[in-house]
């Protein structure tokens, strides 16, 4: 009958890196067919997978193998004969569970077949030993019961049969011993692989702890960055408030500049008015000169003094009024100049504060 497939599924195939014994190396670029085969002639089971024309899995299942689920969709097993570890990535957890159940079922069947083979080998070995003990007694009985010719004719066919059976039993025993040694070698190889897998698992656990520490450090760094961002946002808010204050101060400066312009306009008007003062002073001097001339001619004009006294009084009154107005104007001008000076000092101080 040859080998027949008994279960088929699809999965991504991986093999352990032979150098590092840690990382997985993809054996197929995409999901491929993975099948369980049963060889009725040899009473053995194999897992076979082919990618195109390349055989990527050819693993004979033994009772010592173990299929391990490492995640919800990934499983692995070690093959001591191929000296590697195979990994399968499935599309769903159900496919992984079905494959694992089938692996356990075939493993149990392989163990049962091995036990039957050992029992058969032990039975054949015992039978061979018993046949070896019975042969001399048969020859003795034959020698007693007949002549040499009769003994040869009577014993020869049975002896040939027993000899053939003994040879066959010896061959099977030797084959059984060879298989036992081979199984012991496989068992030792599996133990070595299990030890390597345990070491890899411990190292993976250590890596997980390291990753956890790195994750914790990243979380702490993230919290610190969040706090720093909050502080920067607070600083931005303060800067915005300062900008608002600066905008208000700018508006205030513009208002003060407008007021200063108005004050300067007023000062210009006062300066224009101050230009009239020399003319008034000239008139005062002219009037004084005329008054002196009038006083000189007073004796000559005594007759006219009464008539001119009124004019003189009016002139003196006008002169007094003009001087009073001039003094008043000068006081006003001094006050305006002082106000302008104080205003400029306040404006300079405000500009420095800003």
FENLIN-V387512 format. One record per residue. N is the residue number from 1. RES is the residue in one small letter. PHI is phi in whole degrees, -180 to 180 (NA if undefined). D_CENTER is the distance of its C-alpha to the mean C-alpha in whole Angstrom. Layout:
n->N res->RES phi->PHI d_center->D_CENTER
n->N res->RES phi->PHI d_center->D_CENTER
//
This chain:
n->1 res->x phi->NA d_center->56
n->2 res->x phi->76 d_center->53
n->3 res->x phi->-87 d_center->50
n->4 res->x phi->-130 d_center->49
n->5 res->x phi->-72 d_center->45
n->6 res->x phi->-114 d_center->45
n->7 res->x phi->-161 d_center->41
n->8 res->x phi->-137 d_center->39
n->9 res->x phi->-147 d_center->35
n->10 res->x phi->-127 d_center->32
n->11 res->x phi->-162 d_center->29
n->12 res->x phi->-85 d_center->27
n->13 res->x phi->-101 d_center->28
n->14 res->x phi->-132 d_center->26
n->15 res->x phi->-130 d_center->28
n->16 res->x phi->-69 d_center->26
n->17 res->x phi->-64 d_center->26
n->18 res->x phi->-66 d_center->30
n->19 res->x phi->-83 d_center->29
n->20 res->x phi->-90 d_center->26
n->21 res->x phi->59 d_center->27
n->22 res->x phi->-127 d_center->23
n->23 res->x phi->-85 d_center->21
n->24 res->x phi->-92 d_center->22
n->25 res->x phi->-113 d_center->24
n->26 res->x phi->-63 d_center->25
n->27 res->x phi->-96 d_center->28
n->28 res->x phi->-139 d_center->29
n->29 res->x phi->-77 d_center->27
n->30 res->x phi->-147 d_center->27
n->31 res->x phi->-65 d_center->29
n->32 res->x phi->-125 d_center->32
n->33 res->x phi->-79 d_center->35
n->34 res->x phi->-122 d_center->35
n->35 res->x phi->-129 d_center->39
n->36 res->x phi->-93 d_center->41
n->37 res->x phi->-117 d_center->44
n->38 res->x phi->-120 d_center->47
n->39 res->x phi->-103 d_center->50
n->40 res->x phi->-70 d_center->53
n->41 res->x phi->-70 d_center->55
n->42 res->x phi->-94 d_center->53
n->43 res->x phi->56 d_center->52
n->44 res->x phi->-133 d_center->48
n->45 res->x phi->-124 d_center->45
n->46 res->x phi->-138 d_center->42
n->47 res->x phi->-105 d_center->39
n->48 res->x phi->-127 d_center->39
n->49 res->x phi->-142 d_center->36
n->50 res->x phi->-126 d_center->37
n->51 res->x phi->-111 d_center->35
n->52 res->x phi->72 d_center->38
n->53 res->x phi->-106 d_center->40
n->54 res->x phi->-107 d_center->38
n->55 res->x phi->-85 d_center->38
n->56 res->x phi->-103 d_center->35
n->57 res->x phi->-136 d_center->36
n->58 res->x phi->-145 d_center->39
n->59 res->x phi->-119 d_center->39
n->60 res->x phi->-82 d_center->42
n->61 res->x phi->-83 d_center->41
n->62 res->x phi->-118 d_center->43
n->63 res->x phi->-63 d_center->43
n->64 res->x phi->-87 d_center->41
n->65 res->x phi->-74 d_center->38
n->66 res->x phi->-137 d_center->35
n->67 res->x phi->-96 d_center->33
n->68 res->x phi->-115 d_center->30
n->69 res->x phi->-86 d_center->27
n->70 res->x phi->-100 d_center->24
n->71 res->x phi->-157 d_center->22
n->72 res->x phi->-69 d_center->23
n->73 res->x phi->-131 d_center->24
n->74 res->x phi->-136 d_center->24
n->75 res->x phi->-141 d_center->27
n->76 res->x phi->-152 d_center->28
n->77 res->x phi->-150 d_center->32
n->78 res->x phi->-101 d_center->33
n->79 res->x phi->-116 d_center->36
n->80 res->x phi->-70 d_center->38
n->81 res->x phi->-68 d_center->41
n->82 res->x phi->-82 d_center->38
n->83 res->x phi->54 d_center->36
n->84 res->x phi->-155 d_center->33
n->85 res->x phi->-124 d_center->30
n->86 res->x phi->-96 d_center->30
n->87 res->x phi->-130 d_center->27
n->88 res->x phi->-126 d_center->27
n->89 res->x phi->-108 d_center->25
n->90 res->x phi->-99 d_center->26
n->91 res->x phi->-79 d_center->26
n->92 res->x phi->-148 d_center->27
n->93 res->x phi->-69 d_center->27
n->94 res->x phi->-64 d_center->31
n->95 res->x phi->-64 d_center->31
n->96 res->x phi->-63 d_center->30
n->97 res->x phi->-63 d_center->32
n->98 res->x phi->-63 d_center->35
n->99 res->x phi->-64 d_center->34
n->100 res->x phi->-65 d_center->34
n->101 res->x phi->-64 d_center->37
n->102 res->x phi->-66 d_center->39
n->103 res->x phi->-61 d_center->38
n->104 res->x phi->-64 d_center->39
n->105 res->x phi->-64 d_center->42
n->106 res->x phi->-70 d_center->43
n->107 res->x phi->-60 d_center->42
n->108 res->x phi->-63 d_center->45
n->109 res->x phi->-66 d_center->47
n->110 res->x phi->-65 d_center->47
n->111 res->x phi->-64 d_center->48
n->112 res->x phi->-63 d_center->51
n->113 res->x phi->-65 d_center->52
n->114 res->x phi->-65 d_center->51
n->115 res->x phi->-62 d_center->53
n->116 res->x phi->-64 d_center->56
n->117 res->x phi->-63 d_center->56
n->118 res->x phi->-65 d_center->57
n->119 res->x phi->-62 d_center->59
n->120 res->x phi->-65 d_center->61
n->121 res->x phi->-65 d_center->61
n->122 res->x phi->-65 d_center->62
n->123 res->x phi->-65 d_center->65
n->124 res->x phi->-64 d_center->66
n->125 res->x phi->-65 d_center->66
n->126 res->x phi->-64 d_center->68
n->127 res->x phi->-63 d_center->71
n->128 res->x phi->-65 d_center->71
n->129 res->x phi->-65 d_center->72
n->130 res->x phi->-65 d_center->75
n->131 res->x phi->-66 d_center->76
n->132 res->x phi->-66 d_center->77
n->133 res->x phi->-75 d_center->79
n->134 res->x phi->-77 d_center->81
n->135 res->x phi->-63 d_center->82
n->136 res->x phi->-62 d_center->84
n->137 res->x phi->-65 d_center->86
n->138 res->x phi->-67 d_center->87
n->139 res->x phi->-66 d_center->88
n->140 res->x phi->-64 d_center->90
n->141 res->x phi->-64 d_center->92
n->142 res->x phi->-69 d_center->92
n->143 res->x phi->-68 d_center->94
n->144 res->x phi->-76 d_center->96
n->145 res->x phi->-83 d_center->97
n->146 res->x phi->-154 d_center->98
n->147 res->x phi->-78 d_center->99
n->148 res->x phi->-66 d_center->97
n->149 res->x phi->-64 d_center->97
n->150 res->x phi->-64 d_center->96
n->151 res->x phi->-64 d_center->94
n->152 res->x phi->-65 d_center->92
n->153 res->x phi->-70 d_center->92
n->154 res->x phi->-87 d_center->91
n->155 res->x phi->-90 d_center->88
n->156 res->x phi->-57 d_center->87
n->157 res->x phi->-61 d_center->85
n->158 res->x phi->-68 d_center->83
n->159 res->x phi->-66 d_center->82
n->160 res->x phi->-62 d_center->81
n->161 res->x phi->-64 d_center->79
n->162 res->x phi->-66 d_center->78
n->163 res->x phi->-64 d_center->77
n->164 res->x phi->-62 d_center->75
n->165 res->x phi->-64 d_center->73
n->166 res->x phi->-63 d_center->72
n->167 res->x phi->-61 d_center->71
n->168 res->x phi->-64 d_center->69
n->169 res->x phi->-66 d_center->68
n->170 res->x phi->-63 d_center->67
n->171 res->x phi->-63 d_center->65
n->172 res->x phi->-67 d_center->63
n->173 res->x phi->-64 d_center->63
n->174 res->x phi->-62 d_center->62
n->175 res->x phi->-63 d_center->59
n->176 res->x phi->-65 d_center->58
n->177 res->x phi->-64 d_center->58
n->178 res->x phi->-63 d_center->56
n->179 res->x phi->-64 d_center->53
n->180 res->x phi->-63 d_center->53
n->181 res->x phi->-63 d_center->52
n->182 res->x phi->-63 d_center->50
n->183 res->x phi->-66 d_center->48
n->184 res->x phi->-63 d_center->48
n->185 res->x phi->-63 d_center->46
n->186 res->x phi->-63 d_center->44
n->187 res->x phi->-63 d_center->43
n->188 res->x phi->-64 d_center->43
n->189 res->x phi->-62 d_center->40
n->190 res->x phi->-64 d_center->38
n->191 res->x phi->-63 d_center->38
n->192 res->x phi->-62 d_center->37
n->193 res->x phi->-63 d_center->34
n->194 res->x phi->-63 d_center->34
n->195 res->x phi->-63 d_center->33
n->196 res->x phi->-64 d_center->31
n->197 res->x phi->-65 d_center->29
n->198 res->x phi->-63 d_center->29
n->199 res->x phi->-62 d_center->28
n->200 res->x phi->-64 d_center->25
n->201 res->x phi->-66 d_center->24
n->202 res->x phi->-63 d_center->25
n->203 res->x phi->-66 d_center->22
n->204 res->x phi->-63 d_center->20
n->205 res->x phi->-62 d_center->20
n->206 res->x phi->-63 d_center->20
n->207 res->x phi->-64 d_center->17
n->208 res->x phi->-62 d_center->16
n->209 res->x phi->-61 d_center->17
n->210 res->x phi->-63 d_center->15
n->211 res->x phi->-65 d_center->12
n->212 res->x phi->-63 d_center->13
n->213 res->x phi->-64 d_center->14
n->214 res->x phi->-63 d_center->11
n->215 res->x phi->-63 d_center->9
n->216 res->x phi->-63 d_center->12
n->217 res->x phi->-63 d_center->12
n->218 res->x phi->-64 d_center->9
n->219 res->x phi->-64 d_center->11
n->220 res->x phi->-62 d_center->14
n->221 res->x phi->-64 d_center->12
n->222 res->x phi->-63 d_center->11
n->223 res->x phi->-62 d_center->15
n->224 res->x phi->-64 d_center->16
n->225 res->x phi->-66 d_center->15
n->226 res->x phi->-62 d_center->16
n->227 res->x phi->-63 d_center->19
n->228 res->x phi->-66 d_center->19
n->229 res->x phi->-62 d_center->19
n->230 res->x phi->-62 d_center->22
n->231 res->x phi->-63 d_center->24
n->232 res->x phi->-64 d_center->24
n->233 res->x phi->-64 d_center->24
n->234 res->x phi->-63 d_center->27
n->235 res->x phi->-64 d_center->28
n->236 res->x phi->-64 d_center->28
n->237 res->x phi->-63 d_center->31
n->238 res->x phi->-63 d_center->33
n->239 res->x phi->-63 d_center->33
n->240 res->x phi->-64 d_center->34
n->241 res->x phi->-63 d_center->37
n->242 res->x phi->-63 d_center->38
n->243 res->x phi->-63 d_center->38
n->244 res->x phi->-63 d_center->40
n->245 res->x phi->-62 d_center->42
n->246 res->x phi->-63 d_center->43
n->247 res->x phi->-63 d_center->44
n->248 res->x phi->-63 d_center->46
n->249 res->x phi->-65 d_center->48
n->250 res->x phi->-63 d_center->48
n->251 res->x phi->-63 d_center->50
n->252 res->x phi->-64 d_center->52
n->253 res->x phi->-64 d_center->53
n->254 res->x phi->-62 d_center->54
n->255 res->x phi->-63 d_center->56
n->256 res->x phi->-66 d_center->57
n->257 res->x phi->-64 d_center->58
n->258 res->x phi->-64 d_center->60
n->259 res->x phi->-63 d_center->62
n->260 res->x phi->-62 d_center->62
n->261 res->x phi->-62 d_center->64
n->262 res->x phi->-63 d_center->66
n->263 res->x phi->-64 d_center->67
n->264 res->x phi->-64 d_center->68
n->265 res->x phi->-65 d_center->70
n->266 res->x phi->-62 d_center->72
n->267 res->x phi->-62 d_center->72
n->268 res->x phi->-63 d_center->73
n->269 res->x phi->-63 d_center->76
n->270 res->x phi->-66 d_center->77
n->271 res->x phi->-63 d_center->78
n->272 res->x phi->-61 d_center->80
n->273 res->x phi->-68 d_center->82
n->274 res->x phi->-67 d_center->82
n->275 res->x phi->-66 d_center->84
n->276 res->x phi->-78 d_center->87
n->277 res->x phi->-58 d_center->88
n->278 res->x phi->-57 d_center->89
n->279 res->x phi->-63 d_center->92
n->280 res->x phi->-66 d_center->93
n->281 res->x phi->-64 d_center->93
n->282 res->x phi->-62 d_center->95
n->283 res->x phi->-64 d_center->97
n->284 res->x phi->-62 d_center->98
n->285 res->x phi->-64 d_center->99
n->286 res->x phi->-63 d_center->101
n->287 res->x phi->-64 d_center->103
n->288 res->x phi->-63 d_center->103
n->289 res->x phi->-63 d_center->105
n->290 res->x phi->-64 d_center->107
n->291 res->x phi->-65 d_center->108
n->292 res->x phi->-65 d_center->109
n->293 res->x phi->-63 d_center->111
n->294 res->x phi->-68 d_center->112
n->295 res->x phi->-66 d_center->113
n->296 res->x phi->-62 d_center->115
n->297 res->x phi->-88 d_center->117
n->298 res->x phi->-62 d_center->117
n->299 res->x phi->-68 d_center->121
n->300 res->x phi->-76 d_center->122
n->301 res->x phi->-109 d_center->120
n->302 res->x phi->-59 d_center->121
n->303 res->x phi->-72 d_center->123
n->304 res->x phi->-96 d_center->120
n->305 res->x phi->-59 d_center->117
n->306 res->x phi->-66 d_center->118
n->307 res->x phi->-73 d_center->117
n->308 res->x phi->-88 d_center->114
n->309 res->x phi->-59 d_center->113
n->310 res->x phi->-62 d_center->111
n->311 res->x phi->-65 d_center->109
n->312 res->x phi->-64 d_center->108
n->313 res->x phi->-60 d_center->107
n->314 res->x phi->-64 d_center->105
n->315 res->x phi->-65 d_center->104
n->316 res->x phi->-63 d_center->103
n->317 res->x phi->-63 d_center->101
n->318 res->x phi->-63 d_center->99
n->319 res->x phi->-64 d_center->98
n->320 res->x phi->-64 d_center->97
n->321 res->x phi->-63 d_center->95
n->322 res->x phi->-63 d_center->94
n->323 res->x phi->-63 d_center->93
n->324 res->x phi->-62 d_center->91
n->325 res->x phi->-64 d_center->89
n->326 res->x phi->-64 d_center->88
n->327 res->x phi->-63 d_center->87
n->328 res->x phi->-61 d_center->85
n->329 res->x phi->-64 d_center->83
n->330 res->x phi->-65 d_center->83
n->331 res->x phi->-61 d_center->81
n->332 res->x phi->-63 d_center->79
n->333 res->x phi->-63 d_center->78
n->334 res->x phi->-62 d_center->77
n->335 res->x phi->-64 d_center->75
n->336 res->x phi->-65 d_center->73
n->337 res->x phi->-64 d_center->72
n->338 res->x phi->-64 d_center->71
n->339 res->x phi->-62 d_center->69
n->340 res->x phi->-64 d_center->68
n->341 res->x phi->-64 d_center->67
n->342 res->x phi->-64 d_center->65
n->343 res->x phi->-65 d_center->63
n->344 res->x phi->-67 d_center->62
n->345 res->x phi->-62 d_center->61
n->346 res->x phi->-63 d_center->59
n->347 res->x phi->-66 d_center->57
n->348 res->x phi->-64 d_center->56
n->349 res->x phi->-63 d_center->55
n->350 res->x phi->-64 d_center->53
n->351 res->x phi->-64 d_center->51
n->352 res->x phi->-66 d_center->51
n->353 res->x phi->-61 d_center->49
n->354 res->x phi->-67 d_center->47
//
